[in-house]
Structures are given as structure tokens and as C-alpha cells.
């Protein structure tokens, strides 16, 4: 699998404005979801042509809606079986929309339009929905390889979905795109440790916690007594951030394989996401007290700078040394 427009769906790749009001409304809602929840994707996508921008919004919206079904289960007092049924129903509606080319739901109609027009591999979505289902029953991962098995469908595959939208110049962009998906996901995990604990999940590998002397049971304690920034916690987070930066370093190799606008889009998103790691460090690795954020003004400034000057190979902002690719890229296939 190359990840480069290999689907059986015909590719129309129209650059004309949409005339179907149902699709226009669907893409509007996708953009609204991206603006509300995926601000880094939004600022990166602003550097693309409008027809490509809407495709980024559509892929993000699908992933967001599926993720919300799983994450909102506790808040809505749904059982695991009820949540699984909702997720399977949503996945079935999505597949029907792709097969038929439309849906009564304007968002799914827009997503299906993007999948068919950009010829995104349908198999990618099978892996994605499989990972979402894992969240219903799996709350911890013993090893890094175990976590990568989950991230195969929740993260690496997102890079594969985005590639046809970005129109890479060479199939060698495939592996770096997967690494960027993994890097973004790991950054989210490190930033959202506290929020995930509140949902009963620990995405930091248990082996890593124990290796650095962080007690998983104390960390998971609902009384939050174990959620303290200790020397052991700092060492653990430093290790995970270094692993994260190696993924970014491998992802950077794909930037030169993208056309100019796509290069700017991905480069801006990469810079903004990696800055989260810098801010975690500046907060003394405290991801419990408050969510680490990159301010909106910083995102806007970065997008503007990248539009004008292009993407320079990062040296700060979580660039990493790129010494070697961690086990994830080999094991998450």
C-alpha cells in the first residue's frame, strides 16, 4: 500500500466551487468542528487552497465525531454496549455514505465526498474505527509496542488519510506521514494525561511508568493523590518527550516531498504541535494543574510566517536530534 490515491473510487479532483447546498452545509459544519476543537489543524489548513482545506476539515470532523462518541460515554451515562452500538452505527452510516456518495447527514455527505474525490483508501477507516472500539475496553498499555498497536489506527492512519489531500510528490512521503500522525497523537497523550486519567485511561506505557518509579495505581487514584510532579515524573516525561521528538524528526523528512502549499500546511501544524512539548517542559512537566496550550496569537503568527517565508527545518520548538527512529515505526505497521 502506497497511500497515494490507490482507492478504487474514481478521482474527480474538482477545483470548482460546490453547487450542492447539502454539501456546502456539510463542509461548513466540518469547518466549524475543526475551528472549535482542532485549532492546530485549522491554522495549518488555512495555508491550503480552499478545496483542499475543506478536505482536511472533513477528515478531522469524522475523527472528532467518532472520538466524541467514545469520550462522552461516561458523561452521558451510557454503558459500554450502548456506546459500542452508537460507534458501530456511526461507522455503518459513514460506509454507506462512501458507497452511495451521499448521506442525509450533511457532515457525512461532505466526508464521503472528500473520501471519494481524493480517493482515500477505505481500509484506513476500518483501522480507525477499530482503534476507537479499543477505547471502550482497553484503559492501559503495557509496552510501547502495545501502545503503537492502538496508535496504528488512531494516529498513523490519520497521516495516511491526509496524504491524498496533500498530493505528495513521491511515495516516500508515506512513512513520514505515518510518523507525523504518531507524533501528534503522542503529544496529545502527554499534554492530556490529567484529562485521560479522569476518564480512567493511562496512555503512557505501564512499563515506562514502572521503569521511572511512577506508580500506575497511585496515578490512577481518583483522589488524585498520586498526580504530583516528582523527580520520577520529570524523568518519565523527559523520556517520553525525547521519544516524541524523534518521531517529529522522522516526519520532517517528508516535508520536502510535498508541494509548496502542502509543505506549508504540514510544516505549520508540525511546528505548533511540537511547541506543546516545549510548554510542557516550561511548566516543569506539570500536566495535572492545567492544560498546556499554545496561544491563538502564536498560532496565527506562525501560520502567517510560514505562508511568507516557508518552512525552515526546525531547530527549536521540539525539533529533536533525529538520531534514530524509535521502535514505533517498525512495530506500528
N, C-alpha and C positions, 0 to 999 in steps of 0.2 A: 504494500500500500504506500503510495507516494504522498497522499494528502493534497495533491494538486488537481482538483477538478476531475476526479475519476468516477463520479457517480453516474448512474445510468439515466438520471433526469436530464432532459435537454437544457442546454445553456442558452438563454436569450441575452443576458447581459445588457439590457436596455439602459441607455443613459437618458431616456426621455422622462419628463415628469409623469407621475402616476395620474391616471384619469379616473380610476375606480375609487369612489368615495369610501367604500368599505376598507380598502387597503390604505388609503390616506389616513383614515381614522385609526387603523391598527398600528401603523408606523408612528403616528402621533403618540399613542399610548405607550409604545415601546420606548420612544424617546423620553417620555415622562418618567417611566420606571428607571431608566438609566440616569436621568438627571437627579432623581430622588435618592437612589441607592448606590449607583455606580459612578460616582463623580470622577474618578480617575479615568475610567473608560470614556466618559463623556468628553473630558478635556482632550484626550488623545484623539477621539473620533472627530473632533472639530477640525482637525487638520486634513481630513479626507474629503473627497468630492461628496456632494450630498447623497448620491445614490449608494455610495459605499458606506457613508455614515449611518444611513438608515439600516443597513445590513448588520453593522456592529450592534446597533440598538436592538435589533430583532433577536440576535443570538443571545445578548445579555438578558433580554426580557424573558426568554424561555427559561434560561438557567435560574433567573431570580424567582420566577413564579414556582418552579419545581422546588427550589430550596425553601421557599416560604411555606409550602405545604408541610414539609418535614419540621422546620424550625418552630412553626406556630402550633404544633400539635399539643404541647403542654399548656400553652396559654389558652387554647380553645377547648381544653379538657377532652381531647379526642384520644381514643385508645389506639394502640399500635395497629390493630386490624383496620380500624376506621381510616387511619392515616394512609396505610398501605393501599386501601381501596381507592382513596382520593388520588394518590400518586399514580396508580395504575390507570385510573380513568383519565387523568390528565395526559399521561403518555399515549394512551389509545387515541384520544382526541387529536393529539399532535400528529400521530402517524396517519390517521385518516385525512387530516388536513394536507399533509405532504402527498399522500397518494392521489387525492382528488384535486389538489391545487387550490382549495378554499376551505373555509370554515365559517359557521355562524358567528363564532367569536372573532372579532376583528384582529385581536393580537395574534391568535393562532393563524389567521389568514395571512397576516404580514410575515410571520415566521416561516410559514410554508412557502410563501412567495420567495423569500430570501434563500431558503434551502434549495428550492428547485432552480432558481435563476443562477445561483452561484455554484450549483452542483456540489453541495456539501455532502459528504458520504453519510448516508442514513445510518450506517453501522456505528458512527460516532455517538449517535444519540442513544443507541442501545447500551453502550458502555456508560454513558452519562446517567441514564435512569437507573442502571444497576447500582451505581455508586450512591445515588440518592436513597435507594432502598436499603443500602447497608447502614445508613444513619439511623434507621428505625430499630436496629438490633445490636449494632456494634458501637460501643462507647469508648473503647480503648484499643490501642495498637501496641503490641509487644515490641516489635522491632521497626527500624527504619524501612526495611523492605516491606513489612506488613502495611505500614502507612502508605508507602508508594503504591501498593496494590489498590488501596482506596483512591489515591490521587490520580491513578491511571484514568479513572472515569470521571472524577470531579475536577480535574485540573489539566493534565496533559492533553486530554481530548479536546479541551476548550481551545488550546493552541491549534489543534488540527482543524477544528470547525472554522476558526478565523482565517486560516491560510487562503482559502479560495477567495475570500473577501479582499485580502491584501494583495493578491496577484503576484506571488513571488516570481523572481526571475529564474530561479533554479530549484530543483527538487531537494538540494542540500539544505534548504531552509526548513525542512520538515523537523529534523531533530532539535534545532534551536527553538523552534516554535513550541514544541512539547516542553522543553526546559523552561521557557518563559511562563507557560501555564503552571508548571510545578512551582516556580519561584514565586509567582503571585499568590498561589494558594498557601505556601508555607509562610509567606509574610502575613497573610490574613490570620493563620493559626497563631503565630507568635504575638500579633497585636491583640487578638481576641481571646487569649487564654481565660481571662476572667469571665467573659460572656459565655464561653463554651462550658466552663465549669458550672455556671448557673443552669445550663441545660443538661448537666450530667455527663458531659463528654470531656475527654482529655485527648487532644490530638498530638501532643508531644509523646514520642515513643516511651513506653514504660522502661525499657532498657536504659534509655538516656537519663530518665529521672533517677533511677536507682544508681546508675554509674556516678552521677554527680552528688549523690546523697540527698536527693529531694524525695520525700516520702509521698508516693501517689495517693495513699489513703488520707494523709493529712491534707493534701492539696484538694482532694475531693470532698472534704468535710463541709457539709452545708453551713456550719457555723463560721466558716472562712478563717478559722484559727491558723490553718496551715498556709494561708496565702500571704506570705511575708517575703520581702526582699532580703534574702540572706546571702552570705558569700557563696553557698552552694547554688542558690538560684541564679546569681550573677554568672557563675561559671557555666551553668547549663545554658542560659540564654546566649552567652557569648559563643558557645559551641554551635548552637542552632543557627545563629545569625551568620557565622562563618560558612556553614553548610549552605545557607540561603544565598549568600553572595557568590558562591561557586556556581550555583545554578544560573544566577544572573550573568556571570561571566561567560558561561557556555551559550546562553541565549543571545548575548551580544554578537556572537559570530554570525548570526542570521541577519543582522541589520543591513549589511552590505548587499544581501541577496534580495532586498525588497526595492520596488520602485520608489522614487523620491517621496511622494505623499505618504505611502505606507510606512516608509522608513521613519518619517517624522512622527506619524501617529504612534507607532510602536515605541519609538525612542522616547517620546514624551511620557507615555504611560509607564515605561520601564523606569525612567528617572524618578517619577512621582512615587511609584510604589516603593522603590528602594530607599527613598527618603524616610519612609516609615521606620526602617531599620535604624537609621541614624537617630531618629527621635526616640526610639526605644532605649538606645544607648544613653542619650542625653537625659532621659528620665531615670537613669540608674537602674534600668531593666524593670521598672515598676509598671507592669501591665495590669495591675489589680485596681489601683485607685481611680483611674480614668482611662478612657480610650485614647490612644495616641492618634493624633490627626495631623495631616498636612493642611495648613490653612488654605482657604479658597483663593486668596490673593496670590499665594505662592503657586498654586496650580495654574492660575491664569497667566502669571508672569512666565512660568516655564513653557507653557504652550505657545505664548507669543514669541519667546526667544527661539524656540525650536523652529517655528514657522519661518523666522527671519534668517537664522544662522545655520539651521540644520542640526543634526545630531553629532556631537563630538563623542568619541569613546569616553565613557565615564571614568573619572579618576577618583571622585568622591562619591557622595550620595549612595553609598553601599555598593561600590563597584566590585570590590573583591580582587584578588590577585589572579584568579583564573588558573591556579596551579594544576588542579586536576578535577575532573568531573566526579562528584560523589556517586555512590552506588546506585542512586535513584535512577539515572538514565538507563543503566543497563537492566535494572530489575523491574522497572515500571512498564516495560513493553508488553 
